[in-house]
């Protein structure tokens, strides 16, 4: 005879043991590190993609990273 509860428990264990496909917290952590330490390093304002939103050089790219963090937390954006 098949024990349905045991079968369900077995399936749930298998699911729980699967690795996370997308770790939002890790992505956000990496983006925040990029924003604080790597953004605008050795780049001039002339080559920055966000010069129009920028003040004193590196602010524009930090805005872009902030937006990327929002997107990662939201699982994507709707256009």
Backbone as XML, in Angstrom:
<?xml version="1.0"?>
<chain id="A" units="angstrom">
  <residue number="1" name="UNK">
    <atom name="N" x="0.840" y="-1.176" z="0.000"/>
    <atom name="CA" x="0.000" y="0.000" z="0.000"/>
    <atom name="C" x="0.892" y="1.249" z="0.000"/>
  </residue>
  <residue number="2" name="UNK">
    <atom name="N" x="0.507" y="2.269" z="-0.732"/>
    <atom name="CA" x="1.274" y="3.509" z="-0.830"/>
    <atom name="C" x="0.832" y="4.459" z="0.274"/>
  </residue>
  <residue number="3" name="UNK">
    <atom name="N" x="1.811" y="4.986" z="0.990"/>
    <atom name="CA" x="1.529" y="5.967" z="2.046"/>
    <atom name="C" x="1.633" y="7.361" z="1.422"/>
  </residue>
  <residue number="4" name="UNK">
    <atom name="N" x="0.488" y="8.008" z="1.216"/>
    <atom name="CA" x="0.458" y="9.315" z="0.552"/>
    <atom name="C" x="1.230" y="10.362" z="1.335"/>
  </residue>
  <residue number="5" name="UNK">
    <atom name="N" x="1.135" y="10.340" z="2.647"/>
    <atom name="CA" x="1.858" y="11.322" z="3.462"/>
    <atom name="C" x="3.363" y="11.180" z="3.290"/>
  </residue>
  <residue number="6" name="UNK">
    <atom name="N" x="3.844" y="9.943" z="3.233"/>
    <atom name="CA" x="5.281" y="9.713" z="3.042"/>
    <atom name="C" x="5.716" y="10.183" z="1.655"/>
  </residue>
  <residue number="7" name="UNK">
    <atom name="N" x="4.881" y="9.956" z="0.656"/>
    <atom name="CA" x="5.202" y="10.402" z="-0.703"/>
    <atom name="C" x="5.285" y="11.923" z="-0.780"/>
  </residue>
  <residue number="8" name="UNK">
    <atom name="N" x="4.332" y="12.591" z="-0.165"/>
    <atom name="CA" x="4.334" y="14.053" z="-0.148"/>
    <atom name="C" x="5.562" y="14.563" z="0.587"/>
  </residue>
  <residue number="9" name="UNK">
    <atom name="N" x="5.876" y="13.962" z="1.727"/>
    <atom name="CA" x="7.049" y="14.376" z="2.501"/>
    <atom name="C" x="8.327" y="14.185" z="1.694"/>
  </residue>
  <residue number="10" name="UNK">
    <atom name="N" x="8.411" y="13.103" z="0.957"/>
    <atom name="CA" x="9.590" y="12.836" z="0.126"/>
    <atom name="C" x="9.733" y="13.896" z="-0.967"/>
  </residue>
  <residue number="11" name="UNK">
    <atom name="N" x="8.639" y="14.233" z="-1.615"/>
    <atom name="CA" x="8.667" y="15.253" z="-2.668"/>
    <atom name="C" x="9.069" y="16.606" z="-2.088"/>
  </residue>
  <residue number="12" name="UNK">
    <atom name="N" x="8.514" y="16.960" z="-0.941"/>
    <atom name="CA" x="8.853" y="18.239" z="-0.309"/>
    <atom name="C" x="10.329" y="18.303" z="0.072"/>
  </residue>
  <residue number="13" name="UNK">
    <atom name="N" x="10.881" y="17.199" z="0.557"/>
    <atom name="CA" x="12.319" y="17.166" z="0.889"/>
    <atom name="C" x="13.165" y="17.401" z="-0.354"/>
  </residue>
  <residue number="14" name="UNK">
    <atom name="N" x="12.783" y="16.762" z="-1.448"/>
    <atom name="CA" x="13.520" y="16.941" z="-2.702"/>
    <atom name="C" x="13.480" y="18.398" z="-3.163"/>
  </residue>
  <residue number="15" name="UNK">
    <atom name="N" x="12.326" y="19.017" z="-3.056"/>
    <atom name="CA" x="12.188" y="20.421" z="-3.457"/>
    <atom name="C" x="13.054" y="21.314" z="-2.585"/>
  </residue>
  <residue number="16" name="UNK">
    <atom name="N" x="13.020" y="21.111" z="-1.282"/>
    <atom name="CA" x="13.791" y="21.940" z="-0.353"/>
    <atom name="C" x="15.292" y="21.793" z="-0.549"/>
  </residue>
  <residue number="17" name="UNK">
    <atom name="N" x="15.737" y="20.650" z="-1.048"/>
    <atom name="CA" x="17.167" y="20.411" z="-1.244"/>
    <atom name="C" x="17.706" y="21.033" z="-2.525"/>
  </residue>
  <residue number="18" name="UNK">
    <atom name="N" x="16.835" y="21.540" z="-3.380"/>
    <atom name="CA" x="17.273" y="22.139" z="-4.633"/>
    <atom name="C" x="17.937" y="23.488" z="-4.367"/>
  </residue>
  <residue number="19" name="UNK">
    <atom name="N" x="19.013" y="23.799" z="-5.090"/>
    <atom name="CA" x="19.681" y="25.090" z="-4.893"/>
    <atom name="C" x="18.806" y="26.242" z="-5.375"/>
  </residue>
  <residue number="20" name="UNK">
    <atom name="N" x="19.017" y="27.399" z="-4.787"/>
    <atom name="CA" x="18.283" y="28.593" z="-5.183"/>
    <atom name="C" x="18.741" y="29.021" z="-6.574"/>
  </residue>
  <residue number="21" name="UNK">
    <atom name="N" x="17.803" y="29.229" z="-7.462"/>
    <atom name="CA" x="18.141" y="29.624" z="-8.826"/>
    <atom name="C" x="18.506" y="31.100" z="-8.905"/>
  </residue>
  <residue number="22" name="UNK">
    <atom name="N" x="17.934" y="31.906" z="-8.019"/>
    <atom name="CA" x="18.152" y="33.344" z="-8.073"/>
    <atom name="C" x="18.097" y="33.874" z="-6.654"/>
  </residue>
  <residue number="23" name="UNK">
    <atom name="N" x="19.219" y="34.319" z="-6.139"/>
    <atom name="CA" x="19.306" y="34.820" z="-4.768"/>
    <atom name="C" x="19.273" y="36.346" z="-4.809"/>
  </residue>
  <residue number="24" name="UNK">
    <atom name="N" x="18.082" y="36.916" z="-4.608"/>
    <atom name="CA" x="17.899" y="38.368" z="-4.694"/>
    <atom name="C" x="18.820" y="39.094" z="-3.728"/>
  </residue>
  <residue number="25" name="UNK">
    <atom name="N" x="18.932" y="38.606" z="-2.499"/>
    <atom name="CA" x="19.774" y="39.277" z="-1.508"/>
    <atom name="C" x="21.228" y="39.342" z="-1.958"/>
  </residue>
  <residue number="26" name="UNK">
    <atom name="N" x="21.729" y="38.269" z="-2.575"/>
    <atom name="CA" x="23.111" y="38.251" z="-3.050"/>
    <atom name="C" x="23.296" y="39.237" z="-4.206"/>
  </residue>
  <residue number="27" name="UNK">
    <atom name="N" x="22.333" y="39.285" z="-5.107"/>
    <atom name="CA" x="22.416" y="40.225" z="-6.236"/>
    <atom name="C" x="22.426" y="41.656" z="-5.727"/>
  </residue>
  <residue number="28" name="UNK">
    <atom name="N" x="21.525" y="41.974" z="-4.796"/>
    <atom name="CA" x="21.452" y="43.328" z="-4.240"/>
    <atom name="C" x="22.747" y="43.668" z="-3.515"/>
  </residue>
  <residue number="29" name="UNK">
    <atom name="N" x="23.285" y="42.717" z="-2.761"/>
    <atom name="CA" x="24.551" y="42.946" z="-2.053"/>
    <atom name="C" x="25.668" y="43.275" z="-3.040"/>
  </residue>
  <residue number="30" name="UNK">
    <atom name="N" x="25.754" y="42.519" z="-4.127"/>
    <atom name="CA" x="26.798" y="42.757" z="-5.124"/>
    <atom name="C" x="26.611" y="44.106" z="-5.818"/>
  </residue>
  <residue number="31" name="UNK">
    <atom name="N" x="25.378" y="44.469" z="-6.121"/>
    <atom name="CA" x="25.129" y="45.770" z="-6.746"/>
    <atom name="C" x="25.488" y="46.915" z="-5.807"/>
  </residue>
  <residue number="32" name="UNK">
    <atom name="N" x="25.174" y="46.765" z="-4.523"/>
    <atom name="CA" x="25.530" y="47.806" z="-3.555"/>
    <atom name="C" x="27.041" y="47.931" z="-3.400"/>
  </residue>
  <residue number="33" name="UNK">
    <atom name="N" x="27.755" y="46.807" z="-3.422"/>
    <atom name="CA" x="29.222" y="46.862" z="-3.370"/>
    <atom name="C" x="29.767" y="47.564" z="-4.605"/>
  </residue>
  <residue number="34" name="UNK">
    <atom name="N" x="29.206" y="47.248" z="-5.759"/>
    <atom name="CA" x="29.626" y="47.899" z="-6.998"/>
    <atom name="C" x="29.415" y="49.398" z="-6.906"/>
  </residue>
  <residue number="35" name="UNK">
    <atom name="N" x="28.271" y="49.795" z="-6.383"/>
    <atom name="CA" x="27.946" y="51.218" z="-6.268"/>
    <atom name="C" x="28.948" y="51.936" z="-5.374"/>
  </residue>
  <residue number="36" name="UNK">
    <atom name="N" x="29.308" y="51.333" z="-4.271"/>
    <atom name="CA" x="30.184" y="51.997" z="-3.307"/>
    <atom name="C" x="31.656" y="51.985" z="-3.707"/>
  </residue>
  <residue number="37" name="UNK">
    <atom name="N" x="32.113" y="50.936" z="-4.373"/>
    <atom name="CA" x="33.553" y="50.792" z="-4.580"/>
    <atom name="C" x="34.013" y="50.826" z="-6.028"/>
  </residue>
  <residue number="38" name="UNK">
    <atom name="N" x="33.174" y="50.438" z="-6.975"/>
    <atom name="CA" x="33.642" y="50.287" z="-8.345"/>
    <atom name="C" x="33.056" y="51.286" z="-9.332"/>
  </residue>
  <residue number="39" name="UNK">
    <atom name="N" x="31.931" y="51.868" z="-9.016"/>
    <atom name="CA" x="31.267" y="52.751" z="-9.971"/>
    <atom name="C" x="32.086" y="54.017" z="-10.179"/>
  </residue>
  <residue number="40" name="UNK">
    <atom name="N" x="32.251" y="54.385" z="-11.396"/>
    <atom name="CA" x="32.960" y="55.592" z="-11.810"/>
    <atom name="C" x="34.447" y="55.584" z="-11.471"/>
  </residue>
  <residue number="41" name="UNK">
    <atom name="N" x="35.005" y="54.473" z="-11.146"/>
    <atom name="CA" x="36.443" y="54.416" z="-10.890"/>
    <atom name="C" x="37.175" y="54.643" z="-12.214"/>
  </residue>
  <residue number="42" name="UNK">
    <atom name="N" x="38.048" y="55.618" z="-12.226"/>
    <atom name="CA" x="38.860" y="55.938" z="-13.398"/>
    <atom name="C" x="38.032" y="56.219" z="-14.653"/>
  </residue>
  <residue number="43" name="UNK">
    <atom name="N" x="36.937" y="56.914" z="-14.500"/>
    <atom name="CA" x="36.123" y="57.263" z="-15.663"/>
    <atom name="C" x="35.902" y="58.775" z="-15.653"/>
  </residue>
  <residue number="44" name="UNK">
    <atom name="N" x="35.951" y="59.371" z="-16.801"/>
    <atom name="CA" x="35.718" y="60.811" z="-16.868"/>
    <atom name="C" x="34.252" y="61.065" z="-17.193"/>
  </residue>
  <residue number="45" name="UNK">
    <atom name="N" x="33.784" y="62.246" z="-16.855"/>
    <atom name="CA" x="32.376" y="62.585" z="-17.086"/>
    <atom name="C" x="32.004" y="62.516" z="-18.567"/>
  </residue>
  <residue number="46" name="UNK">
    <atom name="N" x="32.954" y="62.730" z="-19.449"/>
    <atom name="CA" x="32.647" y="62.704" z="-20.872"/>
    <atom name="C" x="32.214" y="61.322" z="-21.338"/>
  </residue>
  <residue number="47" name="UNK">
    <atom name="N" x="32.663" y="60.265" z="-20.674"/>
    <atom name="CA" x="32.323" y="58.912" z="-21.109"/>
    <atom name="C" x="31.209" y="58.282" z="-20.281"/>
  </residue>
  <residue number="48" name="UNK">
    <atom name="N" x="30.705" y="58.997" z="-19.302"/>
    <atom name="CA" x="29.647" y="58.472" z="-18.435"/>
    <atom name="C" x="28.306" y="58.496" z="-19.168"/>
  </residue>
  <residue number="49" name="UNK">
    <atom name="N" x="27.576" y="57.405" z="-19.098"/>
    <atom name="CA" x="26.276" y="57.308" z="-19.763"/>
    <atom name="C" x="25.199" y="58.136" z="-19.085"/>
  </residue>
  <residue number="50" name="UNK">
    <atom name="N" x="25.427" y="58.556" z="-17.842"/>
    <atom name="CA" x="24.406" y="59.239" z="-17.055"/>
    <atom name="C" x="24.787" y="60.679" z="-16.734"/>
  </residue>
  <residue number="51" name="UNK">
    <atom name="N" x="25.589" y="61.300" z="-17.588"/>
    <atom name="CA" x="26.063" y="62.652" z="-17.324"/>
    <atom name="C" x="24.918" y="63.627" z="-17.112"/>
  </residue>
  <residue number="52" name="UNK">
    <atom name="N" x="23.816" y="63.485" z="-17.817"/>
    <atom name="CA" x="22.683" y="64.391" z="-17.683"/>
    <atom name="C" x="22.016" y="64.341" z="-16.321"/>
  </residue>
  <residue number="53" name="UNK">
    <atom name="N" x="22.146" y="63.226" z="-15.602"/>
    <atom name="CA" x="21.549" y="63.085" z="-14.280"/>
    <atom name="C" x="22.606" y="63.226" z="-13.185"/>
  </residue>
  <residue number="54" name="UNK">
    <atom name="N" x="23.784" y="63.619" z="-13.565"/>
    <atom name="CA" x="24.939" y="63.545" z="-12.679"/>
    <atom name="C" x="25.304" y="64.908" z="-12.108"/>
  </residue>
  <residue number="55" name="UNK">
    <atom name="N" x="25.816" y="64.897" z="-10.885"/>
    <atom name="CA" x="26.463" y="66.074" z="-10.325"/>
    <atom name="C" x="27.757" y="65.613" z="-9.689"/>
  </residue>
  <residue number="56" name="UNK">
    <atom name="N" x="28.825" y="66.307" z="-9.980"/>
    <atom name="CA" x="30.173" y="65.976" z="-9.517"/>
    <atom name="C" x="30.612" y="64.586" z="-9.953"/>
  </residue>
  <residue number="57" name="UNK">
    <atom name="N" x="30.334" y="64.231" z="-11.200"/>
    <atom name="CA" x="30.897" y="63.020" z="-11.768"/>
    <atom name="C" x="30.161" y="61.731" z="-11.490"/>
  </residue>
  <residue number="58" name="UNK">
    <atom name="N" x="30.404" y="61.109" z="-10.359"/>
    <atom name="CA" x="29.963" y="59.737" z="-10.172"/>
    <atom name="C" x="28.506" y="59.562" z="-9.757"/>
  </residue>
  <residue number="59" name="UNK">
    <atom name="N" x="27.783" y="60.579" z="-9.470"/>
    <atom name="CA" x="26.403" y="60.461" z="-8.990"/>
    <atom name="C" x="25.484" y="59.768" z="-9.998"/>
  </residue>
  <residue number="60" name="UNK">
    <atom name="N" x="25.626" y="60.042" z="-11.273"/>
    <atom name="CA" x="24.739" y="59.474" z="-12.285"/>
    <atom name="C" x="24.784" y="57.963" z="-12.334"/>
  </residue>
  <residue number="61" name="UNK">
    <atom name="N" x="25.962" y="57.385" z="-12.276"/>
    <atom name="CA" x="26.047" y="55.932" z="-12.307"/>
    <atom name="C" x="25.543" y="55.324" z="-11.005"/>
  </residue>
  <residue number="62" name="UNK">
    <atom name="N" x="25.693" y="56.030" z="-9.891"/>
    <atom name="CA" x="25.128" y="55.531" z="-8.634"/>
    <atom name="C" x="23.608" y="55.485" z="-8.723"/>
  </residue>
  <residue number="63" name="UNK">
    <atom name="N" x="23.012" y="56.462" z="-9.408"/>
    <atom name="CA" x="21.567" y="56.451" z="-9.632"/>
    <atom name="C" x="21.186" y="55.214" z="-10.446"/>
  </residue>
  <residue number="64" name="UNK">
    <atom name="N" x="21.974" y="54.891" z="-11.450"/>
    <atom name="CA" x="21.697" y="53.714" z="-12.274"/>
    <atom name="C" x="21.770" y="52.434" z="-11.445"/>
  </residue>
  <residue number="65" name="UNK">
    <atom name="N" x="22.752" y="52.333" z="-10.566"/>
    <atom name="CA" x="22.865" y="51.155" z="-9.704"/>
    <atom name="C" x="21.682" y="51.096" z="-8.741"/>
  </residue>
  <residue number="66" name="UNK">
    <atom name="N" x="21.260" y="52.234" z="-8.200"/>
    <atom name="CA" x="20.078" y="52.251" z="-7.328"/>
    <atom name="C" x="18.866" y="51.686" z="-8.066"/>
  </residue>
  <residue number="67" name="UNK">
    <atom name="N" x="18.707" y="52.076" z="-9.302"/>
    <atom name="CA" x="17.580" y="51.585" z="-10.104"/>
    <atom name="C" x="17.705" y="50.081" z="-10.342"/>
  </residue>
  <residue number="68" name="UNK">
    <atom name="N" x="18.915" y="49.607" z="-10.595"/>
    <atom name="CA" x="19.137" y="48.172" z="-10.791"/>
    <atom name="C" x="18.787" y="47.389" z="-9.531"/>
  </residue>
  <residue number="69" name="UNK">
    <atom name="N" x="19.094" y="47.948" z="-8.360"/>
    <atom name="CA" x="18.739" y="47.303" z="-7.092"/>
    <atom name="C" x="17.223" y="47.200" z="-6.974"/>
  </residue>
  <residue number="70" name="UNK">
    <atom name="N" x="16.507" y="48.256" z="-7.316"/>
    <atom name="CA" x="15.043" y="48.223" z="-7.278"/>
    <atom name="C" x="14.503" y="47.139" z="-8.206"/>
  </residue>
  <residue number="71" name="UNK">
    <atom name="N" x="15.079" y="47.027" z="-9.379"/>
    <atom name="CA" x="14.647" y="46.022" z="-10.347"/>
    <atom name="C" x="14.890" y="44.621" z="-9.801"/>
  </residue>
  <residue number="72" name="UNK">
    <atom name="N" x="16.073" y="44.392" z="-9.242"/>
    <atom name="CA" x="16.397" y="43.072" z="-8.692"/>
    <atom name="C" x="15.461" y="42.706" z="-7.550"/>
  </residue>
  <residue number="73" name="UNK">
    <atom name="N" x="15.161" y="43.661" z="-6.684"/>
    <atom name="CA" x="14.253" y="43.396" z="-5.566"/>
    <atom name="C" x="12.841" y="43.100" z="-6.055"/>
  </residue>
  <residue number="74" name="UNK">
    <atom name="N" x="12.440" y="43.749" z="-7.133"/>
    <atom name="CA" x="11.096" y="43.562" z="-7.664"/>
    <atom name="C" x="10.962" y="42.371" z="-8.597"/>
  </residue>
  <residue number="75" name="UNK">
    <atom name="N" x="12.072" y="41.730" z="-8.905"/>
    <atom name="CA" x="12.029" y="40.581" z="-9.801"/>
    <atom name="C" x="11.895" y="40.971" z="-11.260"/>
  </residue>
  <residue number="76" name="UNK">
    <atom name="N" x="12.094" y="42.210" z="-11.561"/>
    <atom name="CA" x="11.963" y="42.713" z="-12.923"/>
    <atom name="C" x="11.011" y="43.897" z="-12.936"/>
  </residue>
  <residue number="77" name="UNK">
    <atom name="N" x="10.909" y="44.533" z="-14.060"/>
    <atom name="CA" x="10.003" y="45.681" z="-14.158"/>
    <atom name="C" x="9.045" y="45.465" z="-15.314"/>
  </residue>
  <residue number="78" name="UNK">
    <atom name="N" x="7.914" y="46.121" z="-15.245"/>
    <atom name="CA" x="6.944" y="46.087" z="-16.340"/>
    <atom name="C" x="7.111" y="47.362" z="-17.148"/>
  </residue>
  <residue number="79" name="UNK">
    <atom name="N" x="7.177" y="47.236" z="-18.451"/>
    <atom name="CA" x="7.352" y="48.409" z="-19.312"/>
    <atom name="C" x="6.029" y="48.871" z="-19.806"/>
  </residue>
</chain>
